[in-house]
Amino acid sequence: MVDIKFAYWVPNVSGGLVVSKIPQRTDWSYDYNAWLAQTAEEVGFEYALAQARFIASYGAEYQLEALTTVAALAPVTKKIKLIAAVHPGLWHPGVVAKIGASIDFISKGRFALNVVSGWFKGEFTIYGEPWLDHDERYRRSEEFIHVLKGLWTEDEFHFKGDFYRINGGWVKPQPVNLNPHPEIFQGGNSKAARQMAGRVSDWYFMNGNAIEGVREQVAEVSALAKQAGRTIKFGLNSFIIVRDSESEAHEVLREIIAQADKEAVEGFGEAVKQAGSATRDKVGMWANSNFEDLVQYNDGFKTGLIGTKEQVAEKIQQFHAAGVDLILGGFLHYTDDLPAFGRDVIPLVRQLDSQRKSDRSLVSV
């Protein structure tokens, strides 16, 4: 059996998951997202990831803040784990540790965090916050995670870093989920991101990619984690289009791209250009993304989960064999596509024989 987990992007930001003018049956409101989370956990999704946006970008004019969104989803759901994205620099880790522990307590251990080092300069400068160099943003994120873990697990935590100072801090109630703490996710494609993931994160989110690219990232980050005496799990972003025929699914993709919001896509491309070019090795998020890739803002089309339910299930098995532990999905018509994926594809994936050779378990420090 293929033992892979499934997450979905919470559409808590207007405009859906593609930068396109194509009609989408989805909504950013709380009532809609409460219904969607309840539906998702009923059809087999284990995680939901709320996005973090603070100003309008690539058409995302309205945004529900991620931590408050997952806090509001906690009491109306029962099983699904709720991941909130946060930006170090806009949040202090001590404040996030307290908020996260509270949400974990309310949800009975279902809170997790996605630490986003930052790619959108405007979200920092509008608040008068400094925009650090690329690798410095990851150094700050690593300290941020150290502080989170310390406050969540120690009765009196002291920390003296380059970005944060904690003088005997503590959080009570501590998180319910102390195994040994709520799960910590991160993304990023650069060397700095991969090294940070190997040292401190529980999960490493990868932008959409083909099998070989995924295999390369899994191998490198796993080796870095091994050097630190630990292991790490891997999530893969994907935009999922399942239709009755392969041609129909690809026609949907062509329509999404044909109706792309050219101005918004190009604006997004400019905003993230330095995410790759600013790194020392010139390799980072979106460094190799073209216009069509950027229509789905985490390269979700590249993963290729587009086709019939059988084709998509088989492709997910291949990613699992390459080391992927979780598929993070976005959809065009959340109202229809997410429930259908849960009903039609997840059971098919579970029935497939696992071709996985690696034996990695989560070990946190």
N, C-alpha and C positions, 0 to 999 in steps of 0.2 A: 504494500500500500504506500502511496506517495503521501508522506506526512509533511505537508507544507501548509503554512498558515496564510490567511487572507485578510487584508485590510483594505479600507477604501478612504479616499480623500473626502473629508467632510466638505460639502459645498457651502461653507460659511462665508464665502466671498462671492459677490455678484459676478455674473459673466460666465459661470460654469467653469469647466476644466479645459476649454480650448479658447484661444484668442480668435474667435470667428463670429461672423454675423449670422451663422446658421441658426435656425430656431432650435432651442434646447428645452426639453421638458425637465426642468430642474428649478430650484429656488434656493435663495440664501437665507431665508427667514428661519427663526427659531422653531416655529411650529412644524415647518416642513422637515427640518433637520431632526427634530424629535421623532417624527414618524419614520424617517429614513433610518435612524439608528435602531429603532425597535424592529424594523423590517430586516435590517442587515443582520442583527444577531439571531433572528429567527431562521434565516436562510444560510447560516454557516460562516459569516464573517466573524473573526476573532478580535479585530482591532479597527478603530476609527481614528483618523489623523486630522485634527483641526488645524487649518492653515493660519499663519500669522502675517497679517498685513496691517499697516497703519495709515497709509495714504493711498489715493487712487493710483493704480498702475495697470498697464495693459488691459484697460477696460474694467478693472475691479473697483468700481466706484464706491460700493458699500461693503463693509467688512464687519463681521461679528468677531470680537477679540477671542483668541483661542482658549486661554485659561478659563474665562468666564463661560465660554461655550461648552467646554467639557464639564465644568461644574454644573451647568444647567442640564446637561444630558445625563449626568450620573443618576439622579433619582427617578428618571423615567425609563431606565434600562436596567437589565439584570445581569448580563454575562459579558458583554462586549467590553474590551479594554479601551480606554479613552486616552489618546495621545494628544497633548497640547504642544504646539510649537512656540518657542520663546527665543528672543534675541538677546544674548549677553551684550551689555552696553545700553540697552533700553530697559533692562531689568537687572536688579541686584540679586545675586544667588540666594542671599538670606531670605529675601521676600518671596522668591519663587519656592524655596524649600518649605516655607510656612504654608503658602497657598497650596502647593502640591500635596503636602501631608494632610491638609484639611480635606482636599478633594478625595484623596486616597481613603481617608477615614469615612467620608460620606458614602463613597462608592464601594466600601468593603474590599479595598485592595485592587481597584481596577484603574488606577491612574498611572500614566507613563508620560515621559517628556521627550520631545524632539528638540535638541539644542542646535539652533541655526546660527552659524557664525556671522552671516550677513553678506548679501550681495547687492542690495539696493541702497546706494549711498544717500539718496534723498530721504529715506526713512530715519536716518541718523541726523543729518544736517538740519532738517526742519525743527528738530527739538534741541538744536545747539549741542548735540553730542559729537565728539570727535570721530572722524572716519579713519580708522587705523589701516595700516598696510595689511595686505592679504594674510601673510603668515602671522602677524601680530593678532589678528582677529581670532585665529585658531589657538594661539597661546592663551588669549583671554578666555576662550571657550573651555579650554582644558582646565584652567584654574576654576572656572565657574562650576564644572562638574566635580572637581575635588571638594569644593565647598558644599555642594548639594549632598554628596555622599557623607561627608563628615557630619553635617547637621542632622541628616536623617538617621545616622547610626550611632552617634556618640552622645554621651550625657553632657559633656563639656568640650566643645571643639575650639581649637586654636589654629589659626592659619595666617601666615604672612607671605603674601605673594607680590607680584609686580602690579596686579590689578585689584586685588581684594585683600582685606584684613578682617579676620574674625577673632574677637577677643573673648573666648569663653562662651561662645554661642551654643544654643540648644533649641530644639523644636519639640513641643509637646502639644497635642499627642503626636508621637512618632507615626510614620506611615504604618498601616496595617500590613502592607506588602513589604516585609523585611526579609527578602530572599536574595541578597541581603538588603535590597532597597528597591523602590520602583524602577522599572526598566528605563534606561536612558538610550535614546536613539540619536544619531547624527547623520548628516549627509556630507557631501563634498567629494570632489574627484582629484584634487591636487595631492601632491606628496605630503604637504602639511596636514591635510584632512585625513589621509590614510594613516599617517603616523599617529595622529591624535586618537583615531578610532582604535588602533591596535593597543594603545596604552590605557584608555579610560572608558570607552563606550561599550555598551552591551550589544547594540545593534548598529550596523553600518548600512545606511540607505544609499543605493546606487541609482543614478539617473537611468532612464531607459537605455538599453543597449542590446546588441546581438549576443549570442551565446559565447563567442570567443572573447569579446570584451568583458563580459561578466566573469568568465572563468579567470581571466587575467587579474581582475580586481580582487576576486575572492582569494586567489592564491597569494597575492602580495599582502593584503591586509591580514589574512590568516597567519602568514609568516611573521609579520610585525607583532601580532598579538602573542604568538608563541614565544618570541624573544622577550616579551614582558611577562611570561609565565601565565598566560591566560588564553582564552578563546573568545570568539565573537560570532554573532549571527548576522545574516545578511538579508536585507530587504531590497526588492527591485521595483522601481516605478514602471507602470505601464498604463497606457490608455487602451481600454478593452472595447472591441467592437465585435459582437457575436450576432450573426444573422443566419438565416436558413441556408444560404449558399455563400461560398467564398467570394464570388463576383459581387454579390449584394453588399457584403461587408466592406469590400474595397471601394465600392461605389460611394458608400457613406464617407469613407476617408477622403476620397477625391472631392466630395462636396464640401466637407469641412475646410479643406485647404483652398478650394476655389472661392469660398466665401470668407476667407481669412480677413481680419481687420488689419489691413496692410500698415496703417499708421501705428496702431497699437503694437503689432508684432515688431516693427522696426524700432519703436521706442523701447520695448522690452529688450531687444537685441543690444541697443546702445547701453542700457542700464547694466546689463550683465557682461558686456564685452570684457571689462577689466577683471572679471572673476577668473578668467583663464590667463589673460595676458599679463596680469599683475603678479602672477606667481613666478618664483625664481626659475622654474623649469618650463614656464609657458604652457603648463597643462593644468586645466581646472574645469569646473563646471561650465558647460556650453562652449568650451574652447573649439570643438569641432562640429558645432551645430549650424545647420543652414536655415534658411527662412522657413521651409516646411517643418523642420524639427521644432522650431520655436513657436509654432502655432499651438503646440501642446507644451506648456512651459517647463516641464521636466523631462523633455525628450521621450515622452511616453510612446510615440509612434514607433520609435526605434526597436522597442521590445518585440513588436510583431505579433501581439495577441489579437489578431484580426482574421476572422474566418468563421467557419462553422464551430459548433460547440465541441465536436470531436477534434478538430484541428487545434483549437485553443487549448483544450485539455492536454493534448499530446505535447504542445510547445511548453506548457507549464511543467510537465514532467521533465523535459529536457533541461529547463532552467534549474529545477530541483536537483537533477543529477550533476549540474555544474556548480552546485553549492548554495543555491538560493533557498532561504528558509521561509520567506514571506513574499507574497505578491501584493504590492500596493496599487490598487486599481482606481482609475478615473473613468467616467462614463459620459457619453453624450446626453442621453436621456435617463437621468438617474431614476426617475419615476418608474420606468419600464425596465431599463437595462440592468440595474443593480439586482432587483429581485429575480430576474430571469437568469442572471449569472449564478446566483446562489442556488436556484432550483435545478438548473440544467448543466452547469459546468463543474461546480465544486464536487458534486457526487461522482461525476465521471473521473475527475482527477483522483479522488480517493480510491477508486476501483483499479487504477492503473498500478502495475508493478513498479516498485521503486528501483531505479537504476543507479542509485547513489552509492558511492564507494567510500566517501569520507565519513568519519565518525566523530563529529564535533559536538560538544555539549557546552552550555553557557557557564563560564566561570568568571565571576566579577572580582574586582579587587577593591 
